[in-house]
């Protein structure tokens, strides 16, 4: 593993990076590479790890280097066409499943398909429909669906288009979304590992970061069954504004804001009024 470590030597913790890369490639716990000899790693994996380490040396996120990212019970394929799924979004899925886990679910701005596939593997839904404006992102999502076809408890359909527009006349019991919510003016406040590597179409939105969210809040009642749930991951600085939009809409009830694991307001939930 020393060659892999040397390839990422400029990073603050090269050894940890090397172990994490190997763990992703081998689909084992992160502690595994530290307790096993390098000669148990195949030449193919070793070669892929070296290539990944070279990408890491140029600052690429580890998940892009390995081409894989952990999300709940899934290990998803990821690259520069999609956001790297994060623990906050895992929590969003957990909160949704505790509220609604049957019927039909829509995942808006699906990216890698993380939310849709987690709902389809962990929930008891009849079907899951996911949309994204990026055809490139949907290629990644489809690859991840193929990977987990045998374990899906519900069929998953990916549809290209903006927000809810491609859904047509179908209705859901829950609409979930982790949409773009960073203002264009805030791009250079992001960590360079995000700013320089993750797709801007999945990060940035007009109207001070509110354009996509405002569209979803405005149109979601047309697509949710009475009493159905809207669940959004939002910018912590604008959670209250999102809740105010839902209240002003007049077609929601039981509007609430929940914090993420760091205690910052991150999620907005609302039910469609009867």
Number of C-alpha atoms within 10 A of each C-alpha: 18 11 13 23 21 17 21 24 19 13 16 9 11 20 18 17 21 28 21 23 28 28 19 21 18 16 13 12 12 18 12 15 21 16 8 10 10 12 9 9 15 11 10 9 13 19 13 17 27 24 16 26 28 19 18 25 20 12 17 21 23 22 22 23 25 26 18 20 22 19 18 19 11 16 17 26 22 25 22 17 22 27 22 25 21 13 13 17 21 17 18 23 23 15 15 20 17 9 12 17 18 16 16 21 28 30 27 29 27 30 31 29 30 29 26 29 31 19 28 24 20 18 23 16 19 15 20 24 22 30 28 26 20 19 15 15 25 24 17 20 27 15 16 20 23 10 15 15 15 9 12 18 17 19 16 23 15 21 20 18 17 17 23 22 15 15 19 8 8 13 20 24 22 28 26 25 25 24 28 22 23 23 17 15 12 11 16 11 9 11 10 14 12 17 14 15 19 20 18 18 14 22 20 22 20 14 13 14 22 22 17 19 21 16 13 23 21 16 14 22 24 15 20 23 19 17 17 23 28 26 23 26 25 25 22 15 11 16 22 18 14 23 19 12 16 25 16 11 13 12 18 24 16 12 17 15 20 16 15 17 11 8 9 14 19 24 26 21 23 22 23 24 16 10
